[in-house]
Amino acid sequence: MERKQLEKFKKSLVEEKKTIERELSEIGQKNPKTKGDFEIRFPQYGPGKDENAQEVTEFEKNKALEANLEKGLTEINDTLKKIDNGIYGVCQNCSLVIEEPRLKAMPTAALCSVCAKKI
């Protein structure tokens, strides 16, 4: 892959990483004991039953969002390491080059389209 294209992918991934980290910080805080883990804040709307129900609903929604965002953050960090190590764009399964259109659509792709279809 051309250096210019690789830098473009890296820049895009770094921007996406910042966005995800910002979104995670809005619903929680970094867990100091576990790298890449966030702890969700429990909302406090008031002492009433309605407020308590709303708090639980909001917490559960944020917990699911946190899981998805953390997964995306892990994929981005893994991909950035691959770029730094010079192995970005290589299928983890068959070791062939991942198609550029696939990487453009999904920069964190770890498998070529053939292997992805098999799995």
Phi and psi in radians as a Rosetta constraint file:
Dihedral C 1 N 2 CA 2 C 2 CIRCULARHARMONIC -1.146 0.35
Dihedral N 2 CA 2 C 2 N 3 CIRCULARHARMONIC 2.538 0.35
Dihedral C 2 N 3 CA 3 C 3 CIRCULARHARMONIC -1.006 0.35
Dihedral N 3 CA 3 C 3 N 4 CIRCULARHARMONIC -0.719 0.35
Dihedral C 3 N 4 CA 4 C 4 CIRCULARHARMONIC -1.094 0.35
Dihedral N 4 CA 4 C 4 N 5 CIRCULARHARMONIC -0.765 0.35
Dihedral C 4 N 5 CA 5 C 5 CIRCULARHARMONIC -1.153 0.35
Dihedral N 5 CA 5 C 5 N 6 CIRCULARHARMONIC -0.682 0.35
Dihedral C 5 N 6 CA 6 C 6 CIRCULARHARMONIC -1.100 0.35
Dihedral N 6 CA 6 C 6 N 7 CIRCULARHARMONIC -0.754 0.35
Dihedral C 6 N 7 CA 7 C 7 CIRCULARHARMONIC -1.120 0.35
Dihedral N 7 CA 7 C 7 N 8 CIRCULARHARMONIC -0.624 0.35
Dihedral C 7 N 8 CA 8 C 8 CIRCULARHARMONIC -1.121 0.35
Dihedral N 8 CA 8 C 8 N 9 CIRCULARHARMONIC -0.776 0.35
Dihedral C 8 N 9 CA 9 C 9 CIRCULARHARMONIC -1.081 0.35
Dihedral N 9 CA 9 C 9 N 10 CIRCULARHARMONIC -0.769 0.35
Dihedral C 9 N 10 CA 10 C 10 CIRCULARHARMONIC -1.097 0.35
Dihedral N 10 CA 10 C 10 N 11 CIRCULARHARMONIC -0.777 0.35
Dihedral C 10 N 11 CA 11 C 11 CIRCULARHARMONIC -1.062 0.35
Dihedral N 11 CA 11 C 11 N 12 CIRCULARHARMONIC -0.771 0.35
Dihedral C 11 N 12 CA 12 C 12 CIRCULARHARMONIC -1.089 0.35
Dihedral N 12 CA 12 C 12 N 13 CIRCULARHARMONIC -0.729 0.35
Dihedral C 12 N 13 CA 13 C 13 CIRCULARHARMONIC -1.169 0.35
Dihedral N 13 CA 13 C 13 N 14 CIRCULARHARMONIC -0.697 0.35
Dihedral C 13 N 14 CA 14 C 14 CIRCULARHARMONIC -1.123 0.35
Dihedral N 14 CA 14 C 14 N 15 CIRCULARHARMONIC -0.711 0.35
Dihedral C 14 N 15 CA 15 C 15 CIRCULARHARMONIC -1.118 0.35
Dihedral N 15 CA 15 C 15 N 16 CIRCULARHARMONIC -0.751 0.35
Dihedral C 15 N 16 CA 16 C 16 CIRCULARHARMONIC -1.129 0.35
Dihedral N 16 CA 16 C 16 N 17 CIRCULARHARMONIC -0.661 0.35
Dihedral C 16 N 17 CA 17 C 17 CIRCULARHARMONIC -1.072 0.35
Dihedral N 17 CA 17 C 17 N 18 CIRCULARHARMONIC -0.785 0.35
Dihedral C 17 N 18 CA 18 C 18 CIRCULARHARMONIC -1.067 0.35
Dihedral N 18 CA 18 C 18 N 19 CIRCULARHARMONIC -0.719 0.35
Dihedral C 18 N 19 CA 19 C 19 CIRCULARHARMONIC -1.091 0.35
Dihedral N 19 CA 19 C 19 N 20 CIRCULARHARMONIC -0.811 0.35
Dihedral C 19 N 20 CA 20 C 20 CIRCULARHARMONIC -1.114 0.35
Dihedral N 20 CA 20 C 20 N 21 CIRCULARHARMONIC -0.763 0.35
Dihedral C 20 N 21 CA 21 C 21 CIRCULARHARMONIC -1.090 0.35
Dihedral N 21 CA 21 C 21 N 22 CIRCULARHARMONIC -0.660 0.35
Dihedral C 21 N 22 CA 22 C 22 CIRCULARHARMONIC -1.138 0.35
Dihedral N 22 CA 22 C 22 N 23 CIRCULARHARMONIC -0.775 0.35
Dihedral C 22 N 23 CA 23 C 23 CIRCULARHARMONIC -1.102 0.35
Dihedral N 23 CA 23 C 23 N 24 CIRCULARHARMONIC -0.700 0.35
Dihedral C 23 N 24 CA 24 C 24 CIRCULARHARMONIC -1.135 0.35
Dihedral N 24 CA 24 C 24 N 25 CIRCULARHARMONIC -0.680 0.35
Dihedral C 24 N 25 CA 25 C 25 CIRCULARHARMONIC -1.206 0.35
Dihedral N 25 CA 25 C 25 N 26 CIRCULARHARMONIC -0.366 0.35
Dihedral C 25 N 26 CA 26 C 26 CIRCULARHARMONIC -1.294 0.35
Dihedral N 26 CA 26 C 26 N 27 CIRCULARHARMONIC -0.469 0.35
Dihedral C 26 N 27 CA 27 C 27 CIRCULARHARMONIC -1.921 0.35
Dihedral N 27 CA 27 C 27 N 28 CIRCULARHARMONIC -0.129 0.35
Dihedral C 27 N 28 CA 28 C 28 CIRCULARHARMONIC -2.856 0.35
Dihedral N 28 CA 28 C 28 N 29 CIRCULARHARMONIC -2.842 0.35
Dihedral C 28 N 29 CA 29 C 29 CIRCULARHARMONIC -2.441 0.35
Dihedral N 29 CA 29 C 29 N 30 CIRCULARHARMONIC 2.733 0.35
Dihedral C 29 N 30 CA 30 C 30 CIRCULARHARMONIC -1.099 0.35
Dihedral N 30 CA 30 C 30 N 31 CIRCULARHARMONIC 2.413 0.35
Dihedral C 30 N 31 CA 31 C 31 CIRCULARHARMONIC -1.422 0.35
Dihedral N 31 CA 31 C 31 N 32 CIRCULARHARMONIC 1.996 0.35
Dihedral C 31 N 32 CA 32 C 32 CIRCULARHARMONIC -1.168 0.35
Dihedral N 32 CA 32 C 32 N 33 CIRCULARHARMONIC -0.313 0.35
Dihedral C 32 N 33 CA 33 C 33 CIRCULARHARMONIC -1.539 0.35
Dihedral N 33 CA 33 C 33 N 34 CIRCULARHARMONIC -0.428 0.35
Dihedral C 33 N 34 CA 34 C 34 CIRCULARHARMONIC -2.266 0.35
Dihedral N 34 CA 34 C 34 N 35 CIRCULARHARMONIC 2.052 0.35
Dihedral C 34 N 35 CA 35 C 35 CIRCULARHARMONIC -1.124 0.35
Dihedral N 35 CA 35 C 35 N 36 CIRCULARHARMONIC 2.329 0.35
Dihedral C 35 N 36 CA 36 C 36 CIRCULARHARMONIC 1.447 0.35
Dihedral N 36 CA 36 C 36 N 37 CIRCULARHARMONIC 0.051 0.35
Dihedral C 36 N 37 CA 37 C 37 CIRCULARHARMONIC -1.885 0.35
Dihedral N 37 CA 37 C 37 N 38 CIRCULARHARMONIC 2.485 0.35
Dihedral C 37 N 38 CA 38 C 38 CIRCULARHARMONIC -2.113 0.35
Dihedral N 38 CA 38 C 38 N 39 CIRCULARHARMONIC 2.576 0.35
Dihedral C 38 N 39 CA 39 C 39 CIRCULARHARMONIC -1.865 0.35
Dihedral N 39 CA 39 C 39 N 40 CIRCULARHARMONIC 2.224 0.35
Dihedral C 39 N 40 CA 40 C 40 CIRCULARHARMONIC -1.366 0.35
Dihedral N 40 CA 40 C 40 N 41 CIRCULARHARMONIC 2.374 0.35
Dihedral C 40 N 41 CA 41 C 41 CIRCULARHARMONIC -1.351 0.35
Dihedral N 41 CA 41 C 41 N 42 CIRCULARHARMONIC 2.405 0.35
Dihedral C 41 N 42 CA 42 C 42 CIRCULARHARMONIC -1.492 0.35
Dihedral N 42 CA 42 C 42 N 43 CIRCULARHARMONIC 2.125 0.35
Dihedral C 42 N 43 CA 43 C 43 CIRCULARHARMONIC -1.171 0.35
Dihedral N 43 CA 43 C 43 N 44 CIRCULARHARMONIC 2.633 0.35
Dihedral C 43 N 44 CA 44 C 44 CIRCULARHARMONIC -2.179 0.35
Dihedral N 44 CA 44 C 44 N 45 CIRCULARHARMONIC 1.793 0.35
Dihedral C 44 N 45 CA 45 C 45 CIRCULARHARMONIC -1.795 0.35
Dihedral N 45 CA 45 C 45 N 46 CIRCULARHARMONIC -0.292 0.35
Dihedral C 45 N 46 CA 46 C 46 CIRCULARHARMONIC 2.577 0.35
Dihedral N 46 CA 46 C 46 N 47 CIRCULARHARMONIC 3.060 0.35
Dihedral C 46 N 47 CA 47 C 47 CIRCULARHARMONIC -1.502 0.35
Dihedral N 47 CA 47 C 47 N 48 CIRCULARHARMONIC -0.198 0.35
Dihedral C 47 N 48 CA 48 C 48 CIRCULARHARMONIC -1.263 0.35
Dihedral N 48 CA 48 C 48 N 49 CIRCULARHARMONIC 2.811 0.35
Dihedral C 48 N 49 CA 49 C 49 CIRCULARHARMONIC -1.070 0.35
Dihedral N 49 CA 49 C 49 N 50 CIRCULARHARMONIC -0.700 0.35
Dihedral C 49 N 50 CA 50 C 50 CIRCULARHARMONIC -1.098 0.35
Dihedral N 50 CA 50 C 50 N 51 CIRCULARHARMONIC -0.773 0.35
Dihedral C 50 N 51 CA 51 C 51 CIRCULARHARMONIC -1.119 0.35
Dihedral N 51 CA 51 C 51 N 52 CIRCULARHARMONIC -0.710 0.35
Dihedral C 51 N 52 CA 52 C 52 CIRCULARHARMONIC -1.104 0.35
Dihedral N 52 CA 52 C 52 N 53 CIRCULARHARMONIC -0.730 0.35
Dihedral C 52 N 53 CA 53 C 53 CIRCULARHARMONIC -1.111 0.35
Dihedral N 53 CA 53 C 53 N 54 CIRCULARHARMONIC -0.710 0.35
Dihedral C 53 N 54 CA 54 C 54 CIRCULARHARMONIC -1.146 0.35
Dihedral N 54 CA 54 C 54 N 55 CIRCULARHARMONIC -0.671 0.35
Dihedral C 54 N 55 CA 55 C 55 CIRCULARHARMONIC -1.074 0.35
Dihedral N 55 CA 55 C 55 N 56 CIRCULARHARMONIC -0.799 0.35
Dihedral C 55 N 56 CA 56 C 56 CIRCULARHARMONIC -1.125 0.35
Dihedral N 56 CA 56 C 56 N 57 CIRCULARHARMONIC -0.759 0.35
Dihedral C 56 N 57 CA 57 C 57 CIRCULARHARMONIC -1.066 0.35
Dihedral N 57 CA 57 C 57 N 58 CIRCULARHARMONIC -0.799 0.35
Dihedral C 57 N 58 CA 58 C 58 CIRCULARHARMONIC -1.131 0.35
Dihedral N 58 CA 58 C 58 N 59 CIRCULARHARMONIC -0.723 0.35
Dihedral C 58 N 59 CA 59 C 59 CIRCULARHARMONIC -1.093 0.35
Dihedral N 59 CA 59 C 59 N 60 CIRCULARHARMONIC -0.786 0.35
Dihedral C 59 N 60 CA 60 C 60 CIRCULARHARMONIC -1.108 0.35
Dihedral N 60 CA 60 C 60 N 61 CIRCULARHARMONIC -0.698 0.35
Dihedral C 60 N 61 CA 61 C 61 CIRCULARHARMONIC -1.103 0.35
Dihedral N 61 CA 61 C 61 N 62 CIRCULARHARMONIC -0.779 0.35
Dihedral C 61 N 62 CA 62 C 62 CIRCULARHARMONIC -1.187 0.35
Dihedral N 62 CA 62 C 62 N 63 CIRCULARHARMONIC -0.562 0.35
Dihedral C 62 N 63 CA 63 C 63 CIRCULARHARMONIC -1.131 0.35
Dihedral N 63 CA 63 C 63 N 64 CIRCULARHARMONIC -0.756 0.35
Dihedral C 63 N 64 CA 64 C 64 CIRCULARHARMONIC -1.150 0.35
Dihedral N 64 CA 64 C 64 N 65 CIRCULARHARMONIC -0.726 0.35
Dihedral C 64 N 65 CA 65 C 65 CIRCULARHARMONIC -1.085 0.35
Dihedral N 65 CA 65 C 65 N 66 CIRCULARHARMONIC -0.742 0.35
Dihedral C 65 N 66 CA 66 C 66 CIRCULARHARMONIC -1.022 0.35
Dihedral N 66 CA 66 C 66 N 67 CIRCULARHARMONIC -0.784 0.35
Dihedral C 66 N 67 CA 67 C 67 CIRCULARHARMONIC -1.053 0.35
Dihedral N 67 CA 67 C 67 N 68 CIRCULARHARMONIC -0.780 0.35
Dihedral C 67 N 68 CA 68 C 68 CIRCULARHARMONIC -1.144 0.35
Dihedral N 68 CA 68 C 68 N 69 CIRCULARHARMONIC -0.752 0.35
Dihedral C 68 N 69 CA 69 C 69 CIRCULARHARMONIC -1.161 0.35
Dihedral N 69 CA 69 C 69 N 70 CIRCULARHARMONIC -0.714 0.35
Dihedral C 69 N 70 CA 70 C 70 CIRCULARHARMONIC -1.126 0.35
Dihedral N 70 CA 70 C 70 N 71 CIRCULARHARMONIC -0.679 0.35
Dihedral C 70 N 71 CA 71 C 71 CIRCULARHARMONIC -1.072 0.35
Dihedral N 71 CA 71 C 71 N 72 CIRCULARHARMONIC -0.804 0.35
Dihedral C 71 N 72 CA 72 C 72 CIRCULARHARMONIC -1.094 0.35
Dihedral N 72 CA 72 C 72 N 73 CIRCULARHARMONIC -0.680 0.35
Dihedral C 72 N 73 CA 73 C 73 CIRCULARHARMONIC -1.138 0.35
Dihedral N 73 CA 73 C 73 N 74 CIRCULARHARMONIC -0.719 0.35
Dihedral C 73 N 74 CA 74 C 74 CIRCULARHARMONIC -1.096 0.35
Dihedral N 74 CA 74 C 74 N 75 CIRCULARHARMONIC -0.764 0.35
Dihedral C 74 N 75 CA 75 C 75 CIRCULARHARMONIC -1.079 0.35
Dihedral N 75 CA 75 C 75 N 76 CIRCULARHARMONIC -0.728 0.35
Dihedral C 75 N 76 CA 76 C 76 CIRCULARHARMONIC -1.142 0.35
Dihedral N 76 CA 76 C 76 N 77 CIRCULARHARMONIC -0.795 0.35
Dihedral C 76 N 77 CA 77 C 77 CIRCULARHARMONIC -1.073 0.35
Dihedral N 77 CA 77 C 77 N 78 CIRCULARHARMONIC -0.732 0.35
Dihedral C 77 N 78 CA 78 C 78 CIRCULARHARMONIC -1.090 0.35
Dihedral N 78 CA 78 C 78 N 79 CIRCULARHARMONIC -0.712 0.35
Dihedral C 78 N 79 CA 79 C 79 CIRCULARHARMONIC -1.168 0.35
Dihedral N 79 CA 79 C 79 N 80 CIRCULARHARMONIC -0.720 0.35
Dihedral C 79 N 80 CA 80 C 80 CIRCULARHARMONIC -1.091 0.35
Dihedral N 80 CA 80 C 80 N 81 CIRCULARHARMONIC -0.636 0.35
Dihedral C 80 N 81 CA 81 C 81 CIRCULARHARMONIC -1.128 0.35
Dihedral N 81 CA 81 C 81 N 82 CIRCULARHARMONIC -0.690 0.35
Dihedral C 81 N 82 CA 82 C 82 CIRCULARHARMONIC -1.097 0.35
Dihedral N 82 CA 82 C 82 N 83 CIRCULARHARMONIC -0.720 0.35
Dihedral C 82 N 83 CA 83 C 83 CIRCULARHARMONIC -1.079 0.35
Dihedral N 83 CA 83 C 83 N 84 CIRCULARHARMONIC -0.827 0.35
Dihedral C 83 N 84 CA 84 C 84 CIRCULARHARMONIC -1.109 0.35
Dihedral N 84 CA 84 C 84 N 85 CIRCULARHARMONIC -0.562 0.35
Dihedral C 84 N 85 CA 85 C 85 CIRCULARHARMONIC -1.568 0.35
Dihedral N 85 CA 85 C 85 N 86 CIRCULARHARMONIC 0.008 0.35
Dihedral C 85 N 86 CA 86 C 86 CIRCULARHARMONIC 1.304 0.35
Dihedral N 86 CA 86 C 86 N 87 CIRCULARHARMONIC 0.387 0.35
Dihedral C 86 N 87 CA 87 C 87 CIRCULARHARMONIC -2.093 0.35
Dihedral N 87 CA 87 C 87 N 88 CIRCULARHARMONIC 0.304 0.35
Dihedral C 87 N 88 CA 88 C 88 CIRCULARHARMONIC -1.209 0.35
Dihedral N 88 CA 88 C 88 N 89 CIRCULARHARMONIC 2.418 0.35
Dihedral C 88 N 89 CA 89 C 89 CIRCULARHARMONIC 1.535 0.35
Dihedral N 89 CA 89 C 89 N 90 CIRCULARHARMONIC 0.194 0.35
Dihedral C 89 N 90 CA 90 C 90 CIRCULARHARMONIC -1.902 0.35
Dihedral N 90 CA 90 C 90 N 91 CIRCULARHARMONIC 2.244 0.35
Dihedral C 90 N 91 CA 91 C 91 CIRCULARHARMONIC -1.094 0.35
Dihedral N 91 CA 91 C 91 N 92 CIRCULARHARMONIC 2.277 0.35
Dihedral C 91 N 92 CA 92 C 92 CIRCULARHARMONIC -1.238 0.35
Dihedral N 92 CA 92 C 92 N 93 CIRCULARHARMONIC -0.331 0.35
Dihedral C 92 N 93 CA 93 C 93 CIRCULARHARMONIC -1.603 0.35
Dihedral N 93 CA 93 C 93 N 94 CIRCULARHARMONIC -0.935 0.35
Dihedral C 93 N 94 CA 94 C 94 CIRCULARHARMONIC -1.895 0.35
Dihedral N 94 CA 94 C 94 N 95 CIRCULARHARMONIC -0.122 0.35
Dihedral C 94 N 95 CA 95 C 95 CIRCULARHARMONIC 1.191 0.35
Dihedral N 95 CA 95 C 95 N 96 CIRCULARHARMONIC 0.235 0.35
Dihedral C 95 N 96 CA 96 C 96 CIRCULARHARMONIC -1.500 0.35
Dihedral N 96 CA 96 C 96 N 97 CIRCULARHARMONIC 2.884 0.35
Dihedral C 96 N 97 CA 97 C 97 CIRCULARHARMONIC -1.228 0.35
Dihedral N 97 CA 97 C 97 N 98 CIRCULARHARMONIC 2.320 0.35
Dihedral C 97 N 98 CA 98 C 98 CIRCULARHARMONIC -1.322 0.35
Dihedral N 98 CA 98 C 98 N 99 CIRCULARHARMONIC 2.363 0.35
Dihedral C 98 N 99 CA 99 C 99 CIRCULARHARMONIC -1.051 0.35
Dihedral N 99 CA 99 C 99 N 100 CIRCULARHARMONIC 2.392 0.35
Dihedral C 99 N 100 CA 100 C 100 CIRCULARHARMONIC -1.038 0.35
Dihedral N 100 CA 100 C 100 N 101 CIRCULARHARMONIC -0.727 0.35
Dihedral C 100 N 101 CA 101 C 101 CIRCULARHARMONIC -1.029 0.35
Dihedral N 101 CA 101 C 101 N 102 CIRCULARHARMONIC -0.605 0.35
Dihedral C 101 N 102 CA 102 C 102 CIRCULARHARMONIC -1.170 0.35
Dihedral N 102 CA 102 C 102 N 103 CIRCULARHARMONIC -0.740 0.35
Dihedral C 102 N 103 CA 103 C 103 CIRCULARHARMONIC -1.165 0.35
Dihedral N 103 CA 103 C 103 N 104 CIRCULARHARMONIC -0.604 0.35
Dihedral C 103 N 104 CA 104 C 104 CIRCULARHARMONIC -1.151 0.35
Dihedral N 104 CA 104 C 104 N 105 CIRCULARHARMONIC -0.672 0.35
Dihedral C 104 N 105 CA 105 C 105 CIRCULARHARMONIC -1.319 0.35
Dihedral N 105 CA 105 C 105 N 106 CIRCULARHARMONIC -0.621 0.35
Dihedral C 105 N 106 CA 106 C 106 CIRCULARHARMONIC -2.484 0.35
Dihedral N 106 CA 106 C 106 N 107 CIRCULARHARMONIC 1.515 0.35
Dihedral C 106 N 107 CA 107 C 107 CIRCULARHARMONIC -1.053 0.35
Dihedral N 107 CA 107 C 107 N 108 CIRCULARHARMONIC -0.347 0.35
Dihedral C 107 N 108 CA 108 C 108 CIRCULARHARMONIC -1.640 0.35
Dihedral N 108 CA 108 C 108 N 109 CIRCULARHARMONIC 0.174 0.35
Dihedral C 108 N 109 CA 109 C 109 CIRCULARHARMONIC -1.016 0.35
Dihedral N 109 CA 109 C 109 N 110 CIRCULARHARMONIC 2.270 0.35
Dihedral C 109 N 110 CA 110 C 110 CIRCULARHARMONIC -1.821 0.35
Dihedral N 110 CA 110 C 110 N 111 CIRCULARHARMONIC -0.186 0.35
Dihedral C 110 N 111 CA 111 C 111 CIRCULARHARMONIC -2.180 0.35
Dihedral N 111 CA 111 C 111 N 112 CIRCULARHARMONIC 2.585 0.35
Dihedral C 111 N 112 CA 112 C 112 CIRCULARHARMONIC -1.229 0.35
Dihedral N 112 CA 112 C 112 N 113 CIRCULARHARMONIC 2.927 0.35
Dihedral C 112 N 113 CA 113 C 113 CIRCULARHARMONIC -1.123 0.35
Dihedral N 113 CA 113 C 113 N 114 CIRCULARHARMONIC -0.582 0.35
Dihedral C 113 N 114 CA 114 C 114 CIRCULARHARMONIC -1.140 0.35
Dihedral N 114 CA 114 C 114 N 115 CIRCULARHARMONIC -0.849 0.35
Dihedral C 114 N 115 CA 115 C 115 CIRCULARHARMONIC -1.194 0.35
Dihedral N 115 CA 115 C 115 N 116 CIRCULARHARMONIC -0.640 0.35
Dihedral C 115 N 116 CA 116 C 116 CIRCULARHARMONIC -1.091 0.35
Dihedral N 116 CA 116 C 116 N 117 CIRCULARHARMONIC -0.648 0.35
Dihedral C 116 N 117 CA 117 C 117 CIRCULARHARMONIC -1.175 0.35
Dihedral N 117 CA 117 C 117 N 118 CIRCULARHARMONIC -0.625 0.35
Dihedral C 117 N 118 CA 118 C 118 CIRCULARHARMONIC -1.179 0.35
Dihedral N 118 CA 118 C 118 N 119 CIRCULARHARMONIC -0.603 0.35
